[in-house]
């Protein structure tokens, strides 16, 4: 896996975690995915594991 791919995956993971945190703080409300906050964080953790060396 190239460094560019790793950086993209890490960036996606950070954006997903920020989205989950903002949804928890009720700053951003997206009703369609509000019930899946936990899974969003799990997916982002998995992306970080995949992108680590």
C-alpha positions as CSV (number, residue, x, y, z in Angstrom):
1,X,0.0,0.0,0.0
2,X,1.4,3.4,-1.0
3,X,1.9,6.3,1.4
4,X,-0.7,8.3,-0.5
5,X,-3.3,5.6,0.0
6,X,-2.4,5.4,3.7
7,X,-2.8,9.2,4.0
8,X,-6.2,9.1,2.3
9,X,-7.5,6.3,4.6
10,X,-6.3,8.2,7.7
11,X,-7.9,11.3,6.5
12,X,-11.2,9.5,5.9
13,X,-11.0,8.0,9.4
14,X,-10.4,11.4,11.0
15,X,-13.4,12.9,9.2
16,X,-15.6,10.0,10.3
17,X,-14.6,10.4,13.9
18,X,-15.2,14.2,13.8
19,X,-18.6,13.6,12.3
20,X,-19.5,11.1,15.0
21,X,-18.3,13.5,17.7
22,X,-20.2,16.5,16.3
23,X,-23.3,14.3,16.1
24,X,-22.9,13.3,19.7
25,X,-22.6,16.9,20.7
26,X,-25.7,17.6,18.6
27,X,-23.9,20.3,16.5
28,X,-24.5,18.3,13.3
29,X,-27.7,16.3,13.1
30,X,-28.1,13.8,10.3
31,X,-31.2,11.7,11.2
32,X,-30.5,8.9,8.6
33,X,-27.2,7.9,10.3
34,X,-27.8,9.1,13.9
35,X,-28.3,5.5,15.1
36,X,-25.0,4.3,13.5
37,X,-22.6,6.6,15.4
38,X,-21.0,3.7,17.2
39,X,-20.4,1.8,13.9
40,X,-19.0,4.9,12.3
41,X,-16.3,5.0,15.0
42,X,-15.7,1.3,14.6
43,X,-15.2,1.7,10.9
44,X,-12.9,4.6,11.3
45,X,-10.8,2.6,13.8
46,X,-10.6,-0.2,11.3
47,X,-9.4,2.2,8.7
48,X,-6.7,3.4,11.0
49,X,-5.6,-0.2,11.6
50,X,-5.5,-1.0,7.9
51,X,-3.6,2.2,7.1
52,X,-0.9,1.7,9.8
53,X,2.4,0.1,8.9
